[in-house]
Amino acid sequence: MPALDGQHLPSPPPGRAGWPWDATPAAPPAGPERAEDLPRITVVTPSLDQGRFLEEAIRSVLLQGYPNLEYIVIDGGSTDDSVPIIRRYEPWLAYWVSERDRGQSHAINKGWARATGDLVAYLNSDDTYRPGALLRAARAWMQRREAAMVVGAIVSTDERSGATGAPSLPRLPGPAPLDLSVVDPEQWRLPQQSSFWSRAALDRVGRHLREDLHYTMDRELLYRLCREGPVVLVDDVLATYRFHDASKSVRAILAFYGEDPRALACCTWGGEAARRRRNQVARWRVAQGHLKYAGTAAHPLEKLRHLFAAASRRKAYLGRAQFYGIALDALGLGSSVRAARDLLRARRAPG
């Protein structure tokens, strides 16, 4: 790949400004390491008919200004404007292809098979990296090269790339290596968008995503990988996670959470005690999905039905304010209760 030069990178579309539409690469923070000492990072972007977001994702990778980047784009045979977009950036890509495939996991696997980086990642075509993300991940890994992965924080964005909430920090209940498949799913979060995995660790557990999983292939990989070495957590926001009508996590909440029992069933280590614990974890994960769906459902009966489904799988929800807040909204009492609570707090406030 030629060195990235802001003068030669394609100009952004009219009306687009700011990150990652700036015409010049982000200037990496000054540091003691030489460019040749930085680990190679391979990023794979899978895409299918995501032309409205694809260019933003590509530019967020290329404008990192990271000197040891291997960037691969695997398109699944898009029929929109994706291929012309990819062709504009072809000089800066290590490899790209547009052909029919077997889905997202297959596309990522095709890219990962070509990866030569010390760190390997995938960035979906509707997500982006924040400025300096690759250098921050590289530096974190250089301080602990035996780590199986480096994971940063993410921030959610809307269809127009506007932030929709506070950053979501990565977390674990204890130091890795550990068996995530037996850990309460509410006790950990390792966002895929901001994850950079050691290629050596991937090769030990299998450098692939399961193609029979459509929503939880990254979680199944984490179940394998977190047993292989330390995990370095970074509180800096490294990536964005876009929510839009066509995204998997928006259109299929119940399927997203409901597939995790299948991912957990792929974990065959640890004996009978571990298997029983995974069955419990699977019920809790499905309960999470019902609780989340109840909070977004428009119809009151739908809210109540999925609250019941959540509590039947995890009775601890019956002791949580979130559960009763959703129930009150379903009964049309949520606004009144919140108003009364705020009034009470105001009266109790000093002065």
Rosetta blueprint (number, residue, H / E / L):
1 M L
2 P L
3 A L
4 L L
5 D L
6 G L
7 Q L
8 H L
9 L L
10 P L
11 S L
12 P L
13 P L
14 P L
15 G L
16 R L
17 A L
18 G L
19 W L
20 P L
21 W L
22 D L
23 A L
24 T L
25 P L
26 A L
27 A L
28 P L
29 P L
30 A L
31 G L
32 P L
33 E L
34 R L
35 A H
36 E H
37 D H
38 L L
39 P L
40 R L
41 I E
42 T E
43 V E
44 V E
45 T E
46 P E
47 S E
48 L L
49 D L
50 Q L
51 G H
52 R H
53 F H
54 L H
55 E H
56 E H
57 A H
58 I H
59 R H
60 S H
61 V H
62 L H
63 L L
64 Q L
65 G L
66 Y L
67 P L
68 N L
69 L E
70 E E
71 Y E
72 I E
73 V E
74 I E
75 D E
76 G L
77 G L
78 S L
79 T L
80 D L
81 D L
82 S H
83 V H
84 P H
85 I H
86 I H
87 R H
88 R H
89 Y L
90 E H
91 P H
92 W H
93 L L
94 A L
95 Y E
96 W E
97 V E
98 S E
99 E L
100 R L
101 D L
102 R L
103 G L
104 Q H
105 S H
106 H H
107 A H
108 I H
109 N H
110 K H
111 G H
112 W H
113 A H
114 R L
115 A L
116 T L
117 G L
118 D L
119 L E
120 V E
121 A E
122 Y E
123 L L
124 N L
125 S L
126 D L
127 D L
128 T E
129 Y E
130 R L
131 P L
132 G L
133 A H
134 L H
135 L H
136 R H
137 A H
138 A H
139 R H
140 A H
141 W H
142 M H
143 Q L
144 R L
145 R L
146 E L
147 A L
148 A L
149 M E
150 V E
151 V E
152 G E
153 A E
154 I E
155 V E
156 S E
157 T E
158 D L
159 E L
160 R L
161 S L
162 G L
163 A E
164 T L
165 G L
166 A L
167 P L
168 S E
169 L L
170 P L
171 R E
172 L L
173 P L
174 G L
175 P L
176 A L
177 P L
178 L L
179 D L
180 L H
181 S H
182 V H
183 V L
184 D L
185 P H
186 E H
187 Q H
188 W L
189 R E
190 L L
191 P L
192 Q L
193 Q L
194 S L
195 S E
196 F E
197 W E
198 S E
199 R H
200 A H
201 A H
202 L H
203 D H
204 R H
205 V H
206 G L
207 R L
208 H L
209 L L
210 R L
211 E L
212 D L
213 L L
214 H L
215 Y L
216 T L
217 M H
218 D H
219 R H
220 E H
221 L H
222 L H
223 Y H
224 R H
225 L H
226 C L
227 R L
228 E L
229 G L
230 P L
231 V E
232 V E
233 L E
234 V E
235 D E
236 D E
237 V E
238 L E
239 A E
240 T E
241 Y E
242 R E
243 F L
244 H L
245 D L
246 A L
247 S L
248 K H
249 S H
250 V H
251 R H
252 A L
253 I H
254 L H
255 A H
256 F H
257 Y H
258 G H
259 E L
260 D H
261 P H
262 R H
263 A H
264 L H
265 A H
266 C L
267 C L
268 T L
269 W L
270 G L
271 G H
272 E H
273 A H
274 A H
275 R H
276 R H
277 R H
278 R H
279 N H
280 Q H
281 V H
282 A H
283 R H
284 W H
285 R H
286 V H
287 A H
288 Q H
289 G H
290 H H
291 L H
292 K H
293 Y H
294 A H
295 G H
296 T H
297 A L
298 A L
299 H L
300 P H
301 L H
302 E H
303 K H
304 L H
305 R H
306 H H
307 L H
308 F H
309 A H
310 A H
311 A H
312 S H
313 R H
314 R L
315 K H
316 A H
317 Y H
318 L H
319 G H
320 R L
321 A H
322 Q H
323 F H
324 Y H
325 G H
326 I H
327 A H
328 L H
329 D H
330 A H
331 L L
332 G L
333 L L
334 G H
335 S H
336 S H
337 V H
338 R H
339 A H
340 A H
341 R H
342 D H
343 L H
344 L H
345 R H
346 A H
347 R H
348 R H
349 A L
350 P L
351 G L
